[in-house]
């Protein structure tokens, strides 16, 4: 019985990531015989989780039946955090929002109340949705900081006494909880559903209040020995004597974060730069809106806004040049909040690569802007839950919840 549950969960997991698969495809992916896979598919169809979705394209022989998950059989609570703002969404099995995204301010720095506020808000969103917890596979949370996803610990933010942040929220919400660094989850989203899906070696740059990095190496998300790989923001690249949030000076972040972009735009206006932007458009009290105003101005051809973004893009490109020399990726993907600026980033980053890269190393590396954009972290957080869907603790906690409801 326990093995059958495991096999069914593996099938659900692969159908989530692939959308549609044949019985033979699933047999290969779960490493079980076609008769056993057929039997498990039959049970999942009886349970109303899986449905037939037609036939595969003809390749000359008999066309195989294709299977997919029913979109409303199960849901995932997806949480995307940064240092200032948190988003919470409930997604179905096609990664579609089933309710509006809850966006609220939750400063993480020196905020001992943040874990409780987060857990309470997650409970509130679930309660308001009307979805029973028995139909929720789990909670995925992307967060900034040094995150060990295996242990469920954030060593930078969200301190909880005596338990990990994953254990704390799981106990409060009564659902399985999985956490990872925000930039790695953005990379996971690109790997599973975005621009890195068919790529073996890709670097995903998370342009936000810092500049994060997720690495896909040999087709797998790379976390490093302790789970801290990808601290791109803190490469010491400048002799600018600017203090970074990490306590060092001259880090990449000090010339490229979106907070710096907003600050430079404000200083430029004060010094008399001509722009459709106004000083009140760049309030430090609302950085989300301020950055959106800069992007909007740039998209309308505002020369000053384009210059500000291009300067940051060129400096990001200097950092990317180092990564290309080290890792020789197939593609570099610009994702996260900053990708809203679109193709404006590409030219200055490419210019930096032209100036700072050995040509033979960079000539086959593409620079792409993510189509997932600002939703990438929410998508990655959902993918994190489903990537762990077959784990013992998920099955055990789900069983307890099913008994409660």
TORGUPA-34064 format. One record per residue (C-alpha): residue number from 1; residue in three letters; x, y, z. Coordinates in nm, 2 decimals, m for minus. Each point is the difference from the previous one (the first is absolute). Example, Ala and Ser with C-alpha at 12.3 -4.5 7.8 and 13.67 -1.06 7.14 Angstrom:
2
(1 "ala" (1.23 m0.45 0.78)),
(2 "ser" (0.14 0.34 m0.07)),
***
This chain:
405
(1 "unk" (0.00 0.00 0.00)),
(2 "unk" (0.28 0.24 0.09)),
(3 "unk" (0.19 m0.08 m0.31)),
(4 "unk" (m0.31 0.06 m0.22)),
(5 "unk" (m0.04 0.34 0.16)),
(6 "unk" (0.36 0.08 m0.08)),
(7 "unk" (m0.03 m0.11 m0.36)),
(8 "unk" (m0.32 0.21 m0.04)),
(9 "unk" (0.17 0.30 0.15)),
(10 "unk" (0.29 m0.04 m0.24)),
(11 "unk" (m0.24 m0.01 m0.29)),
(12 "unk" (m0.18 0.32 0.12)),
(13 "unk" (0.34 0.17 0.04)),
(14 "unk" (0.11 m0.08 m0.36)),
(15 "unk" (m0.34 0.10 m0.15)),
(16 "unk" (0.02 0.33 0.19)),
(17 "unk" (0.34 0.08 m0.15)),
(18 "unk" (m0.07 m0.14 m0.35)),
(19 "unk" (m0.36 0.09 m0.04)),
(20 "unk" (m0.08 m0.30 m0.22)),
(21 "unk" (0.17 m0.34 m0.02)),
(22 "unk" (m0.08 m0.34 m0.14)),
(23 "unk" (0.00 m0.32 0.21)),
(24 "unk" (0.34 m0.10 m0.16)),
(25 "unk" (0.14 0.35 0.09)),
(26 "unk" (m0.11 m0.04 0.36)),
(27 "unk" (0.13 m0.35 0.02)),
(28 "unk" (0.35 0.13 m0.10)),
(29 "unk" (m0.02 0.29 0.25)),
(30 "unk" (m0.10 m0.20 0.30)),
(31 "unk" (0.21 m0.30 m0.09)),
(32 "unk" (m0.28 m0.25 0.02)),
(33 "unk" (m0.15 m0.25 m0.24)),
(34 "unk" (m0.28 0.11 m0.25)),
(35 "unk" (m0.25 m0.24 0.16)),
(36 "unk" (0.06 0.15 0.35)),
(37 "unk" (m0.01 0.36 m0.14)),
(38 "unk" (m0.32 m0.08 m0.18)),
(39 "unk" (m0.15 m0.13 0.32)),
(40 "unk" (0.10 0.31 0.20)),
(41 "unk" (m0.14 0.23 m0.28)),
(42 "unk" (m0.33 m0.19 0.02)),
(43 "unk" (m0.01 0.06 0.38)),
(44 "unk" (0.07 0.37 m0.04)),
(45 "unk" (m0.27 0.03 m0.26)),
(46 "unk" (m0.24 m0.18 0.23)),
(47 "unk" (0.09 0.25 0.27)),
(48 "unk" (m0.07 0.29 m0.24)),
(49 "unk" (0.36 0.13 m0.01)),
(50 "unk" (0.11 m0.09 m0.35)),
(51 "unk" (m0.19 0.01 m0.33)),
(52 "unk" (0.07 m0.11 m0.35)),
(53 "unk" (0.07 0.30 m0.23)),
(54 "unk" (0.00 m0.16 m0.35)),
(55 "unk" (0.28 m0.15 m0.20)),
(56 "unk" (0.36 0.08 m0.06)),
(57 "unk" (0.10 0.13 m0.35)),
(58 "unk" (0.04 m0.28 m0.25)),
(59 "unk" (0.34 m0.14 m0.06)),
(60 "unk" (m0.11 m0.27 m0.24)),
(61 "unk" (m0.13 m0.26 0.25)),
(62 "unk" (m0.29 m0.02 0.24)),
(63 "unk" (m0.03 0.33 0.18)),
(64 "unk" (0.03 m0.03 0.38)),
(65 "unk" (m0.26 0.14 0.24)),
(66 "unk" (0.12 0.31 0.18)),
(67 "unk" (m0.08 0.07 0.37)),
(68 "unk" (0.00 0.32 0.20)),
(69 "unk" (m0.11 0.12 0.35)),
(70 "unk" (m0.34 0.16 0.05)),
(71 "unk" (0.07 0.36 0.08)),
(72 "unk" (m0.20 0.03 0.32)),
(73 "unk" (0.08 m0.34 0.16)),
(74 "unk" (0.27 0.16 0.22)),
(75 "unk" (0.16 0.33 0.08)),
(76 "unk" (0.32 0.15 0.12)),
(77 "unk" (0.06 0.31 0.22)),
(78 "unk" (0.28 0.20 m0.16)),
(79 "unk" (0.18 0.27 0.19)),
(80 "unk" (0.25 0.24 m0.15)),
(81 "unk" (0.20 0.22 0.24)),
(82 "unk" (0.26 0.27 m0.03)),
(83 "unk" (0.15 0.22 0.27)),
(84 "unk" (m0.30 0.24 m0.02)),
(85 "unk" (m0.31 m0.16 m0.16)),
(86 "unk" (m0.16 m0.34 0.01)),
(87 "unk" (m0.25 m0.15 m0.25)),
(88 "unk" (m0.22 m0.30 0.07)),
(89 "unk" (m0.20 m0.19 m0.26)),
(90 "unk" (m0.19 m0.33 m0.03)),
(91 "unk" (0.07 m0.18 m0.32)),
(92 "unk" (m0.17 m0.29 m0.17)),
(93 "unk" (0.18 m0.29 m0.18)),
(94 "unk" (0.04 0.21 m0.31)),
(95 "unk" (0.17 0.28 0.20)),
(96 "unk" (m0.29 0.23 m0.04)),
(97 "unk" (m0.10 0.23 0.29)),
(98 "unk" (m0.34 m0.10 0.14)),
(99 "unk" (m0.03 0.32 0.19)),
(100 "unk" (0.16 0.35 m0.02)),
(101 "unk" (0.36 0.02 0.12)),
(102 "unk" (0.03 0.13 0.36)),
(103 "unk" (0.28 0.27 0.01)),
(104 "unk" (0.09 0.16 0.33)),
(105 "unk" (0.30 0.17 0.16)),
(106 "unk" (0.21 m0.22 0.22)),
(107 "unk" (0.34 0.14 0.08)),
(108 "unk" (0.24 m0.28 0.10)),
(109 "unk" (0.30 0.18 0.14)),
(110 "unk" (0.00 0.01 0.38)),
(111 "unk" (m0.37 m0.10 0.01)),
(112 "unk" (m0.06 m0.28 0.26)),
(113 "unk" (m0.37 0.01 m0.07)),
(114 "unk" (0.04 m0.10 m0.37)),
(115 "unk" (m0.04 m0.38 0.04)),
(116 "unk" (m0.33 0.05 0.19)),
(117 "unk" (m0.13 0.26 m0.24)),
(118 "unk" (0.09 m0.23 m0.29)),
(119 "unk" (m0.18 m0.31 0.15)),
(120 "unk" (m0.30 0.21 0.09)),
(121 "unk" (m0.03 0.14 m0.35)),
(122 "unk" (0.03 m0.34 m0.17)),
(123 "unk" (m0.28 m0.13 0.23)),
(124 "unk" (m0.21 0.30 m0.09)),
(125 "unk" (0.05 m0.05 m0.38)),
(126 "unk" (m0.08 m0.37 0.02)),
(127 "unk" (m0.31 0.07 0.22)),
(128 "unk" (m0.12 0.27 m0.24)),
(129 "unk" (0.04 m0.23 m0.30)),
(130 "unk" (m0.25 m0.26 0.13)),
(131 "unk" (0.23 m0.28 m0.11)),
(132 "unk" (0.03 m0.28 0.27)),
(133 "unk" (0.35 m0.07 0.11)),
(134 "unk" (m0.05 m0.37 m0.10)),
(135 "unk" (0.02 0.12 m0.36)),
(136 "unk" (0.32 0.20 0.05)),
(137 "unk" (0.32 m0.19 m0.08)),
(138 "unk" (0.22 0.24 0.20)),
(139 "unk" (0.15 0.34 0.04)),
(140 "unk" (0.31 0.11 m0.20)),
(141 "unk" (0.18 0.32 0.12)),
(142 "unk" (0.28 0.19 m0.18)),
(143 "unk" (0.19 0.23 0.22)),
(144 "unk" (0.32 0.21 m0.01)),
(145 "unk" (0.30 m0.09 0.21)),
(146 "unk" (0.22 m0.30 0.07)),
(147 "unk" (m0.25 m0.28 m0.03)),
(148 "unk" (0.07 m0.37 0.06)),
(149 "unk" (m0.30 m0.16 m0.17)),
(150 "unk" (0.07 m0.35 0.13)),
(151 "unk" (0.00 0.11 0.37)),
(152 "unk" (m0.27 0.26 m0.06)),
(153 "unk" (0.21 0.28 0.16)),
(154 "unk" (0.06 0.36 m0.10)),
(155 "unk" (0.32 0.12 0.16)),
(156 "unk" (m0.07 0.37 m0.09)),
(157 "unk" (m0.36 0.07 0.07)),
(158 "unk" (m0.32 m0.14 0.16)),
(159 "unk" (0.17 m0.13 0.32)),
(160 "unk" (m0.21 m0.24 0.20)),
(161 "unk" (0.11 m0.12 0.34)),
(162 "unk" (0.04 m0.38 0.05)),
(163 "unk" (m0.14 m0.10 m0.34)),
(164 "unk" (0.07 0.07 m0.37)),
(165 "unk" (m0.21 0.25 m0.19)),
(166 "unk" (m0.14 m0.29 m0.20)),
(167 "unk" (m0.11 m0.18 0.31)),
(168 "unk" (m0.14 0.32 0.16)),
(169 "unk" (m0.23 0.08 m0.29)),
(170 "unk" (m0.10 m0.36 m0.06)),
(171 "unk" (m0.11 m0.03 0.37)),
(172 "unk" (m0.20 0.33 m0.03)),
(173 "unk" (m0.16 m0.09 m0.33)),
(174 "unk" (m0.02 m0.38 0.02)),
(175 "unk" (0.15 m0.05 m0.35)),
(176 "unk" (0.33 m0.12 m0.13)),
(177 "unk" (0.24 0.29 m0.05)),
(178 "unk" (0.30 0.03 m0.23)),
(179 "unk" (0.24 0.30 m0.02)),
(180 "unk" (0.28 0.10 m0.23)),
(181 "unk" (0.19 0.31 m0.10)),
(182 "unk" (m0.21 0.23 m0.22)),
(183 "unk" (0.25 0.00 m0.29)),
(184 "unk" (0.03 m0.37 0.00)),
(185 "unk" (m0.38 m0.04 m0.02)),
(186 "unk" (0.00 0.24 m0.29)),
(187 "unk" (0.26 m0.22 m0.17)),
(188 "unk" (m0.22 m0.31 0.08)),
(189 "unk" (m0.29 0.17 m0.17)),
(190 "unk" (0.20 0.07 m0.31)),
(191 "unk" (0.13 m0.36 0.00)),
(192 "unk" (m0.34 m0.16 0.03)),
(193 "unk" (m0.22 0.25 m0.19)),
(194 "unk" (0.20 0.28 m0.15)),
(195 "unk" (0.30 0.09 m0.22)),
(196 "unk" (0.23 m0.26 0.15)),
(197 "unk" (m0.23 m0.30 m0.06)),
(198 "unk" (0.20 m0.15 m0.28)),
(199 "unk" (0.34 0.13 0.11)),
(200 "unk" (0.27 m0.20 0.19)),
(201 "unk" (0.20 0.30 0.12)),
(202 "unk" (m0.17 0.32 0.08)),
(203 "unk" (0.05 0.29 0.24)),
(204 "unk" (m0.31 0.19 0.12)),
(205 "unk" (0.06 0.35 0.13)),
(206 "unk" (m0.26 0.13 0.25)),
(207 "unk" (0.00 0.37 m0.04)),
(208 "unk" (m0.16 0.15 0.31)),
(209 "unk" (0.08 0.19 0.31)),
(210 "unk" (0.32 m0.21 m0.02)),
(211 "unk" (0.14 m0.19 m0.30)),
(212 "unk" (m0.04 m0.37 0.06)),
(213 "unk" (0.11 m0.30 m0.20)),
(214 "unk" (m0.15 m0.35 m0.06)),
(215 "unk" (0.22 m0.25 m0.18)),
(216 "unk" (m0.11 m0.29 m0.21)),
(217 "unk" (0.29 m0.23 m0.07)),
(218 "unk" (m0.02 m0.32 m0.20)),
(219 "unk" (m0.38 0.03 0.01)),
(220 "unk" (m0.03 0.02 0.38)),
(221 "unk" (m0.05 0.29 0.24)),
(222 "unk" (0.33 0.06 0.17)),
(223 "unk" (m0.01 0.09 0.37)),
(224 "unk" (0.36 m0.05 0.11)),
(225 "unk" (0.14 m0.19 0.30)),
(226 "unk" (m0.20 0.19 0.27)),
(227 "unk" (m0.28 0.12 m0.23)),
(228 "unk" (0.14 0.35 m0.03)),
(229 "unk" (0.12 0.01 m0.36)),
(230 "unk" (m0.08 0.30 m0.21)),
(231 "unk" (0.08 0.30 0.22)),
(232 "unk" (0.07 0.20 m0.32)),
(233 "unk" (m0.10 0.33 0.17)),
(234 "unk" (0.30 m0.01 0.22)),
(235 "unk" (0.28 m0.04 m0.26)),
(236 "unk" (0.25 0.28 0.08)),
(237 "unk" (0.01 0.19 m0.33)),
(238 "unk" (0.03 0.37 0.07)),
(239 "unk" (0.23 0.24 0.18)),
(240 "unk" (m0.28 0.23 0.08)),
(241 "unk" (0.03 0.00 0.38)),
(242 "unk" (m0.38 m0.07 0.02)),
(243 "unk" (m0.11 m0.21 0.30)),
(244 "unk" (m0.20 m0.31 m0.10)),
(245 "unk" (m0.28 m0.16 0.20)),
(246 "unk" (0.24 m0.29 0.07)),
(247 "unk" (0.24 0.23 0.18)),
(248 "unk" (0.27 0.01 m0.27)),
(249 "unk" (0.06 0.27 m0.25)),
(250 "unk" (0.00 0.01 m0.38)),
(251 "unk" (m0.23 m0.30 m0.06)),
(252 "unk" (m0.18 m0.04 m0.33)),
(253 "unk" (m0.32 0.09 0.19)),
(254 "unk" (0.12 0.35 0.08)),
(255 "unk" (m0.02 0.10 m0.37)),
(256 "unk" (m0.27 m0.22 m0.14)),
(257 "unk" (m0.29 m0.07 0.25)),
(258 "unk" (m0.33 0.16 m0.09)),
(259 "unk" (0.02 0.21 0.32)),
(260 "unk" (0.32 0.15 m0.14)),
(261 "unk" (m0.17 0.06 m0.33)),
(262 "unk" (m0.28 0.19 0.18)),
(263 "unk" (0.25 0.20 0.20)),
(264 "unk" (0.21 0.09 m0.31)),
(265 "unk" (m0.32 0.11 m0.18)),
(266 "unk" (m0.10 0.22 0.29)),
(267 "unk" (0.34 0.16 0.02)),
(268 "unk" (0.00 0.06 m0.38)),
(269 "unk" (m0.33 0.18 0.02)),
(270 "unk" (0.13 0.22 0.29)),
(271 "unk" (0.31 0.09 m0.21)),
(272 "unk" (m0.22 0.12 m0.28)),
(273 "unk" (m0.02 m0.30 m0.24)),
(274 "unk" (m0.29 0.04 m0.24)),
(275 "unk" (m0.26 m0.28 0.02)),
(276 "unk" (m0.37 m0.07 0.00)),
(277 "unk" (0.07 m0.14 0.35)),
(278 "unk" (m0.08 0.22 0.30)),
(279 "unk" (0.17 m0.02 0.34)),
(280 "unk" (m0.33 m0.11 0.16)),
(281 "unk" (0.00 m0.30 m0.24)),
(282 "unk" (0.32 m0.13 0.17)),
(283 "unk" (m0.11 m0.02 0.37)),
(284 "unk" (0.23 m0.22 0.21)),
(285 "unk" (m0.31 m0.09 0.20)),
(286 "unk" (m0.14 m0.19 m0.29)),
(287 "unk" (0.28 m0.15 m0.20)),
(288 "unk" (m0.23 m0.24 m0.19)),
(289 "unk" (m0.19 0.30 m0.15)),
(290 "unk" (0.32 0.20 m0.05)),
(291 "unk" (0.17 m0.27 m0.21)),
(292 "unk" (m0.32 m0.06 m0.20)),
(293 "unk" (m0.01 0.38 m0.07)),
(294 "unk" (0.36 m0.02 m0.13)),
(295 "unk" (m0.08 m0.30 m0.22)),
(296 "unk" (m0.31 0.17 m0.13)),
(297 "unk" (0.20 0.31 m0.09)),
(298 "unk" (0.26 m0.20 m0.17)),
(299 "unk" (m0.26 m0.19 m0.21)),
(300 "unk" (m0.13 0.33 m0.12)),
(301 "unk" (0.35 0.10 m0.12)),
(302 "unk" (0.11 0.22 0.29)),
(303 "unk" (0.37 0.05 m0.06)),
(304 "unk" (0.09 0.05 0.37)),
(305 "unk" (m0.19 m0.31 0.11)),
(306 "unk" (0.17 m0.21 m0.27)),
(307 "unk" (0.34 0.13 0.10)),
(308 "unk" (m0.06 m0.09 0.37)),
(309 "unk" (m0.10 m0.36 m0.08)),
(310 "unk" (0.27 m0.04 m0.26)),
(311 "unk" (0.27 0.10 0.25)),
(312 "unk" (m0.13 m0.26 0.24)),
(313 "unk" (m0.02 m0.25 m0.28)),
(314 "unk" (0.36 0.06 m0.11)),
(315 "unk" (0.12 m0.06 0.36)),
(316 "unk" (m0.20 m0.32 0.02)),
(317 "unk" (0.17 m0.10 m0.32)),
(318 "unk" (0.34 0.05 0.16)),
(319 "unk" (m0.10 m0.25 0.26)),
(320 "unk" (m0.15 m0.24 m0.26)),
(321 "unk" (0.33 0.01 m0.18)),
(322 "unk" (0.17 m0.15 0.30)),
(323 "unk" (m0.26 m0.28 0.02)),
(324 "unk" (0.04 m0.08 m0.37)),
(325 "unk" (0.38 m0.03 0.05)),
(326 "unk" (m0.07 m0.25 0.28)),
(327 "unk" (m0.30 m0.20 m0.12)),
(328 "unk" (m0.03 0.05 m0.38)),
(329 "unk" (m0.39 m0.01 0.01)),
(330 "unk" (m0.22 m0.06 m0.30)),
(331 "unk" (m0.23 0.29 0.10)),
(332 "unk" (m0.03 0.28 0.25)),
(333 "unk" (m0.36 0.07 0.10)),
(334 "unk" (m0.11 0.33 0.15)),
(335 "unk" (m0.29 m0.07 0.23)),
(336 "unk" (m0.18 0.12 0.31)),
(337 "unk" (m0.14 0.35 0.07)),
(338 "unk" (0.26 0.18 m0.22)),
(339 "unk" (m0.09 m0.20 m0.31)),
(340 "unk" (m0.30 0.24 m0.03)),
(341 "unk" (0.25 0.23 m0.17)),
(342 "unk" (0.02 m0.25 m0.28)),
(343 "unk" (0.24 0.03 m0.29)),
(344 "unk" (0.14 0.33 0.13)),
(345 "unk" (0.24 m0.22 0.21)),
(346 "unk" (0.14 m0.20 m0.29)),
(347 "unk" (0.20 0.25 m0.20)),
(348 "unk" (0.21 0.14 0.30)),
(349 "unk" (0.06 m0.35 0.14)),
(350 "unk" (0.12 m0.12 m0.34)),
(351 "unk" (0.22 0.31 m0.03)),
(352 "unk" (0.16 m0.09 0.33)),
(353 "unk" (0.06 m0.35 m0.12)),
(354 "unk" (0.15 0.13 m0.32)),
(355 "unk" (0.25 0.20 0.20)),
(356 "unk" (0.07 m0.24 0.29)),
(357 "unk" (m0.03 m0.35 m0.14)),
(358 "unk" (0.24 m0.21 m0.20)),
(359 "unk" (m0.20 m0.03 m0.33)),
(360 "unk" (0.03 m0.37 m0.04)),
(361 "unk" (m0.16 m0.05 0.35)),
(362 "unk" (m0.30 0.22 m0.05)),
(363 "unk" (m0.08 m0.02 m0.37)),
(364 "unk" (m0.25 m0.29 0.05)),
(365 "unk" (m0.15 0.13 0.32)),
(366 "unk" (m0.35 0.15 m0.05)),
(367 "unk" (m0.15 0.28 0.21)),
(368 "unk" (m0.37 m0.04 0.04)),
(369 "unk" (m0.27 0.18 0.20)),
(370 "unk" (m0.24 m0.23 0.19)),
(371 "unk" (m0.36 m0.03 m0.12)),
(372 "unk" (m0.09 m0.10 0.36)),
(373 "unk" (0.11 0.34 0.13)),
(374 "unk" (m0.13 0.11 0.34)),
(375 "unk" (m0.19 m0.32 0.04)),
(376 "unk" (0.31 m0.22 m0.02)),
(377 "unk" (0.05 m0.03 0.38)),
(378 "unk" (m0.37 m0.09 0.06)),
(379 "unk" (0.03 m0.27 m0.27)),
(380 "unk" (0.33 m0.12 0.14)),
(381 "unk" (m0.15 m0.03 0.35)),
(382 "unk" (m0.28 m0.21 m0.13)),
(383 "unk" (0.25 m0.22 m0.19)),
(384 "unk" (0.19 m0.05 0.32)),
(385 "unk" (m0.30 m0.15 0.17)),
(386 "unk" (m0.07 m0.24 m0.29)),
(387 "unk" (0.37 m0.09 m0.03)),
(388 "unk" (m0.03 m0.13 0.36)),
(389 "unk" (m0.35 m0.15 m0.04)),
(390 "unk" (0.11 m0.36 0.04)),
(391 "unk" (0.19 0.06 0.32)),
(392 "unk" (m0.10 m0.20 0.32)),
(393 "unk" (m0.07 0.31 0.21)),
(394 "unk" (m0.23 0.13 m0.27)),
(395 "unk" (m0.20 m0.32 m0.01)),
(396 "unk" (m0.02 m0.03 0.37)),
(397 "unk" (m0.11 0.35 0.07)),
(398 "unk" (m0.25 m0.01 m0.29)),
(399 "unk" (m0.15 m0.32 0.15)),
(400 "unk" (m0.05 0.18 0.34)),
(401 "unk" (m0.16 0.29 m0.17)),
(402 "unk" (m0.24 m0.22 m0.20)),
(403 "unk" (m0.11 m0.16 0.33)),
(404 "unk" (m0.07 0.34 0.15)),
(405 "unk" (m0.22 0.11 m0.29)),
***
